[in-house]
Amino acid sequence: MSKEENTSQQSSSAQDDDEPDEWDKRIFSTGCADENAKLTDCYFEKKDWRACKKEMEIFRACWKKHNNDERTSTKDA
Protein backbone atom coordinates (compact mmCIF):
# COMPACT_ATOMS: atom_id res chain seq x y z
CA MET A 1 0.00 0.00 0.00
CA SER A 2 1.40 3.37 -0.91
CA LYS A 3 1.74 6.19 1.59
CA GLU A 4 -1.03 8.11 -0.20
CA GLU A 5 -3.45 5.18 -0.02
CA ASN A 6 -2.68 4.65 3.65
CA THR A 7 -3.30 8.34 4.46
CA SER A 8 -6.53 8.29 2.49
CA GLN A 9 -7.72 5.18 4.29
CA GLN A 10 -6.91 6.65 7.72
CA SER A 11 -8.79 9.87 7.01
CA SER A 12 -11.88 7.98 5.86
CA SER A 13 -11.76 5.84 9.02
CA ALA A 14 -11.59 8.98 11.16
CA GLN A 15 -14.64 10.37 9.38
CA ASP A 16 -16.58 7.16 10.02
CA ASP A 17 -15.79 7.38 13.74
CA ASP A 18 -17.47 10.79 13.95
CA GLU A 19 -20.85 9.33 13.04
CA PRO A 20 -22.85 7.99 16.00
CA ASP A 21 -23.31 4.23 15.85
CA GLU A 22 -26.27 2.28 17.23
CA TRP A 23 -24.76 2.19 20.74
CA ASP A 24 -24.22 5.96 20.75
CA LYS A 25 -27.79 6.55 19.58
CA ARG A 26 -29.14 4.36 22.37
CA ILE A 27 -27.04 6.11 25.02
CA PHE A 28 -27.98 9.59 23.73
CA SER A 29 -31.66 8.63 23.78
CA THR A 30 -31.49 7.96 27.53
CA GLY A 31 -30.64 11.58 28.32
CA CYS A 32 -27.69 10.40 30.41
CA ALA A 33 -24.87 10.26 27.87
CA ASP A 34 -22.57 12.59 29.84
CA GLU A 35 -23.12 10.68 33.06
CA ASN A 36 -22.48 7.40 31.24
CA ALA A 37 -19.24 8.76 29.78
CA LYS A 38 -18.01 9.89 33.21
CA LEU A 39 -18.84 6.52 34.73
CA THR A 40 -17.12 4.66 31.91
CA ASP A 41 -14.05 6.92 32.16
CA CYS A 42 -13.87 6.34 35.90
CA TYR A 43 -13.96 2.58 35.44
CA PHE A 44 -11.35 2.76 32.66
CA GLU A 45 -8.98 4.69 34.93
CA LYS A 46 -9.53 2.72 38.15
CA LYS A 47 -10.46 -0.76 36.83
CA ASP A 48 -12.81 -1.20 39.79
CA TRP A 49 -16.51 -0.26 39.86
CA ARG A 50 -16.37 0.09 43.64
CA ALA A 51 -14.03 3.06 43.21
CA CYS A 52 -16.66 4.80 41.06
CA LYS A 53 -19.57 4.92 43.52
CA LYS A 54 -20.05 8.67 43.17
CA GLU A 55 -20.22 8.44 39.36
CA MET A 56 -22.58 5.46 39.60
CA GLU A 57 -24.96 7.34 41.91
CA ILE A 58 -25.00 10.34 39.55
CA PHE A 59 -25.73 8.04 36.60
CA ARG A 60 -28.41 6.17 38.54
CA ALA A 61 -30.13 9.45 39.54
CA CYS A 62 -30.11 10.63 35.92
CA TRP A 63 -31.46 7.26 34.77
CA LYS A 64 -34.40 7.50 37.18
CA LYS A 65 -34.99 11.18 36.40
CA HIS A 66 -35.51 10.32 32.73
CA ASN A 67 -37.76 7.32 33.60
CA ASN A 68 -35.37 4.92 31.91
CA ASP A 69 -35.94 2.35 34.65
CA GLU A 70 -39.52 1.97 33.41
CA ARG A 71 -38.50 1.94 29.77
CA THR A 72 -35.96 -0.85 30.28
CA SER A 73 -37.78 -2.72 33.06
CA THR A 74 -34.88 -2.39 35.49
CA LYS A 75 -35.34 -2.90 39.19
CA ASP A 76 -33.50 -1.56 42.21
CA ALA A 77 -31.36 -4.21 43.84
SULWO-V84526 format. One record per run of one state. SS is the DSSP state (H for helix, E for strand, L for the rest). FROM is the first residue (numbers start at 1). LEN is the number of residues. If there is no record, write none. Layout:
BEGIN
ss->[SS & SS]
from->[FROM & FROM]
len->[LEN & LEN]
END
This chain:
BEGIN
ss->[L & H & L & H & L & H & L & H & L & H & L]
from->[1 & 3 & 19 & 22 & 31 & 33 & 47 & 49 & 66 & 68 & 72]
len->[2 & 16 & 3 & 9 & 2 & 14 & 2 & 17 & 2 & 4 & 6]
END
